[in-house]
Amino acid sequence: MSDALDASLRLVRAQVALVKRFDTSLSGLHGVSLADFTMLLRLGEAPGGRMRRVDLAEKLGLTASGVTRGLAPLERIGLVMRETDARDGRVAYAALSDTGRERLTDLLATAEQVAAEIFAAPLWSKEDIGHLSALLTRLGGTGLPGHGAPPP
């Protein structure tokens, strides 16, 4: 087995473990998955807390239909609303509701706690985390706005 394949498989396994850990905490405390949290987070970063669905899909690396499927349960529980453009009724926006903004604050606190536990010292130094972040960026990974990974 090549080193590249080994590294790829390790990355996939690590991703599965991270998703499971975040899902357990987020769903246990807040009733939403990591995928739900990611959608809410991207909406929260957008101007006015809303984005065109097609732009949200691009940010998340999903198809437009994948975003629509993902937003449906968030709309049902009142965290997200569907809005149309006043000038062009064909344009659909996904927007955080007031409840969605409040819940996002709580979700962020939980996600920060999980991340801090995962990357706790002494196993992980600040430099290790920065280096990992830079390497993941080279693979196409994106993180929080304003948290650019330093070069490795």
PyMOL commands that set and color helices and strands:
alter all, ss='L'
color gray80, all
select helices_A, chain A and resi 3-30+34-45+47-49+53-60+64-76+98-118+126-138
alter helices_A, ss='H'
color red, helices_A
select strands_A, chain A and resi 50-52+80-84+92-96
alter strands_A, ss='S'
color yellow, strands_A
deselect
rebuild
show_as cartoon
